[in-house]
Amino acid sequence: MSKRMRALAELVEKNKVYTVDEAVALAKKTSNTKFDASIEAHVRLGVDPKKSEQQIRATVALPHGTGKTKKLAAFVGPNDEKAAKEAGADLVLTEEDIKKIKDTGKFDFEIAVATPEMMPKLASAAKVLGPKGLMPSPKTETVGADLKKMISELKKGKFTFKNDDTGNIHQSIGKASFAEAQLKENFIAFMEALKKAKPSSAKGTYIQAVYLSSTMGPGIKVEIIN
């Protein structure tokens, strides 16, 4: 452990469970990187990630966004190209682009939406986009006819979160430069969405532990609000 990390870790009491207000303040205090670090929530869940019905995949729009905008692609037919551009899509992609993605395995976006008519065509690129979590889906509200609503919400910071292979979730809830009140509101909104996403087949304690940390900062255990 570096001298910097040791000094930061000493600011966090090992076995203490902090209130949300304390944890947010401490996460900001223990962020002393030269860049504007992300503040992240790490949640240990009581789910079995091997069971498909216990996979967590849901969306949330944080009140203050995450502080990071993602490059957004809209897969649309010729009649919707203008609407997608006006709604703020960074890339407007057509059937020809889908073929290129399928053939080359290359793409240059971090989030994608599609109109319903494009979904059968997009199926050919599913092997490329699916493993990266970039396949538009009605479940994540990234397929629809209302491009303006879909794109503007995503641009404001709406995102999809999902569990990893160990049943944990790691999610940025803002930047260290955010005010404490903004980070707290974002954290609460994220936790509410996570609670709503609880699979009906999950037994026992669903949310087992919650930690906040800044990028490269120590973990701070947060009390679980029911």
Secondary structure, DSSP 8 states (H G I E B T S, - for coil): --HHHHHHHTTS-TT--B-HHHHHHHHHHT---SS--EEEEEEEE---TTSGGG--EEEEE-TT--S----EEEE--GGGHHHHHHHT-SEEE-HHHHHHHHHH-----SEEEE-GGGHHHHGGGHHHHGGGT-S--GGGT-B-S-HHHHHHHHHTTEEEEE--TTSEEEEEEEETTS-HHHHHHHHHHHHHHHHHT--TT--S-SEEEEEEEETTS--EEE----
